[in-house]
């Protein structure tokens, strides 16, 4: 078996040779390799294997629920793909790379937060014995946490056909690659002349969520905004955001007015809030002018029970004593007290390592 570090190096070499996707540009999708055998428990306690997926087209990724970097955006992209690819025979498989923490119960809560269709999107609770072999079989990599770094894994989406043949690999950060993924799914489904994307996606989405009376709220839920903006370590909270000052990564302070909200939706990389990663995708071209007005209107009115605040929007950060990652203490799910001081952790893995030898990490 290849060591995880070697898979990391191979993945980097592959990524450098990719133009966002392995898929062919001449209309035919090559057979890249055969998907490996696997069998894991999903978020509902059922068993899912590669044999169960035969006869279905499926898109897969590797993630973990306590991730505060790329995983939420990958999940947001899959949530969007789930909606705009309505074919019931297309499935989504998310392999957890954190077997110790991501139990079926944890995955069930995570799936509910992202409004995953349990009949089409399965979150799999893996095990350490088989996880690396599964990643190896999918020609990607998973590296368990070490004393110097947290869990590492790829940010790729992998497309597999009805006969267990992998037909495409796509960079989840590249909008052009995701556009090709949608059309490659259509080709594999047997209707290459038509796109599975619905002409008016939000109209259909609004019928699948709660609170349809407010179109802005429907858009907020349908686009997966809640999934990221309710995780303090991933994106800034949006309640009471309108009219407040925002500290940006470049040190500037701006007002969160209507123009700022529109720019943040259409060109989010221009003004990133201090302390947060630049992960949000652009929704330019994905929303009509009316939908943009509705979404901005909803954000302007979004309030908590305590009303608005005059505090500056920014992320307060502390350092995980184990992996040295910068995290938000208010959003950290894992913490402990040692010698009268509270320590915050990015994941249960770092917390458990700290508890085994606190004097090694405490400062």
C-alpha positions as CSV (number, residue, x, y, z in Angstrom):
1,X,0.0,0.0,0.0
2,X,1.3,3.5,-0.8
3,X,2.0,5.7,2.1
4,X,-0.4,8.7,2.5
5,X,2.4,11.2,2.1
6,X,3.2,9.6,-1.3
7,X,-0.5,10.0,-2.3
8,X,-0.2,13.7,-1.4
9,X,2.7,14.1,-3.7
10,X,1.0,12.2,-6.5
11,X,-2.1,14.3,-6.1
12,X,-0.1,17.5,-6.3
13,X,1.5,16.3,-9.5
14,X,-1.9,15.3,-10.9
15,X,-3.4,18.7,-10.0
16,X,-0.5,20.5,-11.7
17,X,-1.2,18.5,-14.8
18,X,-5.0,19.1,-14.7
19,X,-7.0,21.7,-16.5
20,X,-9.6,21.4,-13.8
21,X,-10.9,18.1,-15.1
22,X,-9.8,14.8,-16.6
23,X,-12.9,14.7,-18.8
24,X,-12.5,14.7,-22.5
25,X,-13.4,17.9,-24.5
26,X,-14.3,16.0,-27.7
27,X,-17.7,14.8,-26.4
28,X,-16.6,11.4,-25.2
29,X,-15.7,10.7,-21.6
30,X,-12.7,8.4,-21.2
31,X,-12.8,5.5,-18.7
32,X,-10.1,6.5,-16.2
33,X,-10.1,3.5,-13.8
34,X,-12.5,1.3,-11.9
35,X,-13.9,2.4,-8.6
36,X,-12.8,0.3,-5.6
37,X,-14.9,-2.0,-3.5
38,X,-16.1,-0.5,-0.2
39,X,-18.9,-0.9,2.4
40,X,-19.6,1.7,5.0
41,X,-22.5,2.8,7.3
42,X,-24.4,6.0,6.2
43,X,-26.0,8.8,8.2
44,X,-29.2,6.8,8.6
45,X,-27.5,3.6,9.9
46,X,-27.8,1.7,6.7
47,X,-25.0,0.0,4.9
48,X,-23.8,1.4,1.5
49,X,-21.4,-0.4,-0.8
50,X,-20.1,0.1,-4.3
51,X,-22.4,-2.7,-5.4
52,X,-25.4,-0.7,-4.2
53,X,-24.4,2.1,-6.6
54,X,-24.2,0.0,-9.7
55,X,-26.8,1.2,-12.1
56,X,-26.4,4.7,-10.8
57,X,-24.2,7.6,-11.8
58,X,-22.5,9.0,-8.7
59,X,-20.4,12.0,-7.7
60,X,-18.2,11.6,-4.6
61,X,-15.9,13.6,-2.4
62,X,-13.8,13.2,0.8
63,X,-14.6,15.5,3.7
64,X,-15.0,15.7,7.5
65,X,-17.7,17.5,9.5
66,X,-15.5,19.5,11.9
67,X,-13.4,21.0,9.0
68,X,-13.4,24.8,9.0
69,X,-11.6,25.2,5.7
70,X,-12.5,23.7,2.3
71,X,-15.0,21.1,3.4
72,X,-18.0,23.4,4.0
73,X,-17.6,24.9,0.5
74,X,-17.3,21.4,-1.1
75,X,-20.5,20.4,0.7
76,X,-22.2,23.7,-0.4
77,X,-21.2,22.9,-4.0
78,X,-22.6,19.4,-3.7
79,X,-25.8,20.8,-2.1
80,X,-26.2,23.0,-5.2
81,X,-25.4,20.2,-7.6
82,X,-28.0,18.0,-5.8
83,X,-30.7,20.6,-6.6
84,X,-29.7,21.4,-10.2
85,X,-29.3,17.8,-11.2
86,X,-32.8,16.5,-10.7
87,X,-32.2,13.0,-12.2
88,X,-33.2,10.5,-9.4
89,X,-30.6,8.0,-10.7
90,X,-27.7,10.4,-9.9
91,X,-26.3,9.8,-6.4
92,X,-23.9,11.7,-4.2
93,X,-21.4,10.0,-1.9
94,X,-19.4,11.9,0.8
95,X,-16.7,9.8,2.5
96,X,-15.8,11.0,5.9
97,X,-12.0,11.1,6.5
98,X,-12.5,11.4,10.3
99,X,-13.7,8.0,11.5
100,X,-13.2,8.7,15.2
101,X,-15.6,11.7,15.2
102,X,-17.9,11.3,12.3
103,X,-20.3,8.7,13.5
104,X,-23.6,8.1,11.7
105,X,-25.3,10.3,14.3
106,X,-22.9,13.2,13.7
107,X,-23.3,12.7,9.9
108,X,-27.1,12.7,10.2
109,X,-27.0,16.1,11.9
110,X,-24.6,17.4,9.3
111,X,-26.8,16.1,6.5
112,X,-29.8,17.8,8.0
113,X,-28.0,21.1,8.2
114,X,-27.3,21.0,4.5
115,X,-30.8,19.7,3.6
116,X,-29.4,16.6,1.9
117,X,-31.8,14.3,0.2
118,X,-31.3,11.1,2.1
119,X,-32.5,9.0,-0.9
120,X,-29.7,10.4,-3.1
121,X,-26.9,11.8,-0.9
122,X,-25.2,9.4,1.5
123,X,-22.6,10.5,4.0
124,X,-20.5,7.5,4.9
125,X,-18.9,6.8,8.3
126,X,-15.7,5.1,7.4
127,X,-13.1,3.2,9.4
128,X,-9.3,3.6,9.7
129,X,-8.7,0.1,8.4
130,X,-10.3,0.7,5.0
131,X,-10.3,4.5,4.5
132,X,-6.8,4.9,3.0
133,X,-7.5,1.9,0.7
134,X,-10.7,3.5,-0.5
135,X,-8.9,6.8,-1.2
136,X,-6.1,5.0,-2.9
137,X,-8.7,3.2,-5.1
138,X,-10.3,6.5,-6.0
139,X,-6.8,7.8,-6.9
140,X,-7.0,10.6,-4.4
141,X,-5.4,10.9,-0.9
142,X,-6.2,11.1,2.7
143,X,-3.5,11.8,5.3
144,X,-4.3,11.3,9.0
145,X,-3.4,14.0,11.4
146,X,0.2,14.2,12.7
147,X,1.9,16.2,15.4
148,X,2.6,18.9,12.8
149,X,-0.6,19.0,10.8
150,X,-4.4,18.2,10.9
151,X,-6.2,15.8,8.6
152,X,-5.4,16.4,4.9
153,X,-7.4,15.3,1.9
154,X,-8.2,16.4,-1.7
155,X,-10.8,18.9,-2.7
156,X,-11.8,17.0,-5.9
157,X,-15.2,15.7,-7.0
158,X,-15.1,12.3,-8.8
159,X,-17.7,11.2,-11.3
160,X,-18.4,7.4,-11.6
161,X,-20.7,5.8,-14.2
162,X,-23.3,3.0,-13.8
163,X,-20.7,0.3,-14.3
164,X,-18.2,1.4,-11.6
165,X,-16.0,3.2,-14.1
166,X,-14.6,6.6,-13.0
167,X,-15.1,9.0,-15.9
168,X,-14.0,12.4,-14.6
169,X,-12.2,14.3,-11.8
170,X,-13.1,17.9,-11.1
171,X,-11.6,20.7,-9.0
172,X,-14.4,21.7,-6.6
173,X,-12.9,25.3,-6.5
174,X,-13.2,25.8,-10.3
175,X,-16.6,27.0,-11.5
176,X,-15.7,26.0,-15.1
177,X,-14.9,22.5,-14.0
178,X,-18.2,22.2,-12.1
179,X,-20.1,23.4,-15.2
180,X,-18.4,20.6,-17.2
181,X,-19.3,18.1,-14.4
182,X,-23.0,19.0,-14.8
183,X,-22.8,18.4,-18.6
184,X,-20.7,15.3,-18.2
185,X,-23.4,13.9,-15.9
186,X,-26.0,14.6,-18.7
187,X,-23.9,12.8,-21.2
188,X,-23.5,9.7,-19.0
189,X,-27.3,9.8,-18.3
190,X,-28.0,9.5,-22.0
191,X,-29.2,13.0,-22.9
192,X,-26.0,14.9,-24.1
193,X,-28.1,17.4,-26.0
194,X,-29.8,18.7,-22.9
195,X,-28.5,20.0,-19.6
196,X,-29.9,18.6,-16.3
197,X,-29.9,22.1,-14.9
198,X,-33.5,23.4,-14.6
199,X,-34.2,26.7,-16.3
200,X,-35.6,28.4,-13.2
201,X,-33.7,26.6,-10.4
202,X,-34.8,28.8,-7.5
203,X,-38.5,28.4,-8.3
204,X,-38.2,24.6,-7.9
205,X,-35.9,24.9,-4.9
206,X,-38.4,27.1,-3.0
207,X,-40.9,24.3,-3.1
208,X,-38.5,22.0,-1.2
209,X,-37.7,24.1,1.9
210,X,-39.4,25.7,4.8
211,X,-40.6,29.3,4.9
212,X,-41.6,29.7,1.2
213,X,-43.4,33.0,2.0
214,X,-40.1,34.9,2.0
215,X,-38.3,34.4,-1.4
216,X,-35.1,35.8,0.1
217,X,-35.2,33.3,2.9
218,X,-35.8,30.6,0.4
219,X,-32.8,31.6,-1.6
220,X,-30.7,31.8,1.6
221,X,-31.6,28.2,2.5
222,X,-31.5,26.8,-1.1
223,X,-28.0,28.2,-1.8
224,X,-26.6,26.6,1.3
225,X,-25.8,30.0,2.9
226,X,-27.0,28.8,6.3
227,X,-24.6,25.8,6.3
228,X,-21.5,28.0,6.2
229,X,-22.6,31.2,8.0
230,X,-23.9,29.3,11.1
231,X,-20.4,27.8,11.5
232,X,-18.4,30.6,13.1
233,X,-15.0,29.2,12.0
234,X,-16.0,29.1,8.3
235,X,-17.9,32.3,7.5
236,X,-19.0,35.4,9.5
237,X,-22.5,35.3,11.0
238,X,-25.0,37.4,9.0
239,X,-27.6,38.2,11.7
240,X,-27.5,41.9,12.4
241,X,-24.9,42.4,9.7
242,X,-26.6,45.3,7.9
243,X,-25.2,48.7,8.8
244,X,-22.3,47.4,10.8
245,X,-18.6,48.0,10.3
246,X,-16.6,45.2,8.7
247,X,-12.9,44.8,9.3
248,X,-11.3,43.4,6.1
249,X,-8.2,41.2,5.6
250,X,-6.3,44.1,4.2
251,X,-6.9,46.2,7.3
252,X,-9.6,48.5,5.8
253,X,-12.9,49.0,7.6
254,X,-16.1,49.3,5.5
255,X,-19.8,49.6,6.2
256,X,-22.0,46.6,5.5
257,X,-24.5,48.5,3.4
258,X,-26.6,47.3,0.5
259,X,-23.7,47.8,-2.0
260,X,-21.4,45.8,0.2
261,X,-23.9,42.9,0.5
262,X,-24.3,42.8,-3.3
263,X,-20.6,42.9,-3.9
264,X,-20.1,40.1,-1.3
265,X,-22.5,37.9,-3.2
266,X,-21.3,38.6,-6.7
267,X,-17.5,39.1,-6.1
268,X,-16.8,37.8,-2.6
269,X,-13.0,37.7,-3.0
270,X,-12.7,41.5,-3.3
271,X,-13.5,42.2,0.4
272,X,-12.9,39.2,2.6
273,X,-13.7,39.7,6.3
274,X,-10.6,39.6,8.6
275,X,-9.9,36.2,10.0
276,X,-12.0,34.2,7.6
277,X,-10.8,32.1,4.6
278,X,-11.6,33.3,1.1
279,X,-13.8,30.3,0.3
280,X,-17.1,31.7,-0.8
281,X,-17.9,31.2,-4.5
282,X,-19.2,33.9,-6.7
283,X,-22.9,33.8,-7.5
284,X,-22.5,36.1,-10.5
285,X,-24.5,34.6,-13.4
286,X,-26.3,32.2,-11.0
287,X,-28.9,34.7,-9.7
288,X,-31.3,36.9,-11.6
289,X,-31.5,40.6,-10.7
290,X,-34.7,39.9,-8.9
291,X,-33.3,37.0,-6.9
292,X,-30.3,39.2,-6.0
293,X,-32.6,41.9,-4.7
294,X,-34.6,39.3,-2.7
295,X,-31.5,37.9,-1.1
296,X,-30.0,41.3,-0.2
297,X,-33.4,42.3,1.2
298,X,-33.5,39.2,3.4
299,X,-29.9,39.9,4.7
300,X,-30.8,43.5,5.5
301,X,-33.7,42.3,7.6
302,X,-32.0,39.3,9.2
303,X,-31.9,39.9,13.0
304,X,-31.4,38.0,16.2
305,X,-33.6,38.4,19.2
306,X,-31.2,40.9,20.6
307,X,-31.4,43.2,17.6
308,X,-28.6,45.0,15.9
309,X,-25.1,45.6,17.3
310,X,-22.6,48.3,16.8
311,X,-19.6,45.9,17.1
312,X,-17.2,45.5,14.2
313,X,-17.7,42.4,12.2
314,X,-14.5,40.3,12.4
315,X,-13.4,37.0,13.6
316,X,-11.8,36.6,17.0
317,X,-9.1,34.0,16.8
318,X,-7.0,31.9,19.1
319,X,-4.4,29.2,18.2
320,X,-5.1,25.5,18.5
321,X,-2.1,24.5,20.7
322,X,-1.7,21.2,18.9
323,X,-1.9,21.9,15.1
324,X,-1.5,25.7,15.4
325,X,-4.6,26.4,13.4
326,X,-6.3,29.8,14.0
327,X,-9.8,29.2,15.2
328,X,-12.7,31.3,16.6
329,X,-13.1,30.6,20.3
330,X,-16.8,31.4,20.2
331,X,-17.4,28.8,17.5
332,X,-14.9,26.1,18.7
333,X,-16.8,22.9,19.5
334,X,-13.9,21.4,21.4
335,X,-12.2,23.0,24.4
336,X,-10.6,22.0,27.8
337,X,-9.1,23.7,30.8
338,X,-5.6,23.0,32.1
339,X,-3.8,24.8,34.9
340,X,-6.6,27.4,35.0
341,X,-6.4,28.3,31.3
342,X,-8.9,27.4,28.6
343,X,-7.6,25.9,25.3
344,X,-9.6,25.6,22.1
345,X,-9.2,23.0,19.4
346,X,-10.1,22.7,15.7
347,X,-11.2,19.1,16.1
348,X,-11.7,16.3,18.6
349,X,-8.4,14.8,17.3
350,X,-6.4,17.8,18.5
351,X,-8.3,17.9,21.8
352,X,-7.6,14.2,22.5
353,X,-3.9,14.6,21.6
354,X,-3.7,17.5,24.0
355,X,-5.4,15.5,26.8
356,X,-2.9,12.7,26.5
357,X,0.0,15.1,27.2
358,X,-1.2,18.6,28.1
359,X,2.1,19.8,29.5
360,X,3.6,19.1,26.0
361,X,1.3,21.6,24.4
362,X,0.3,24.1,27.1
363,X,1.9,27.5,27.1
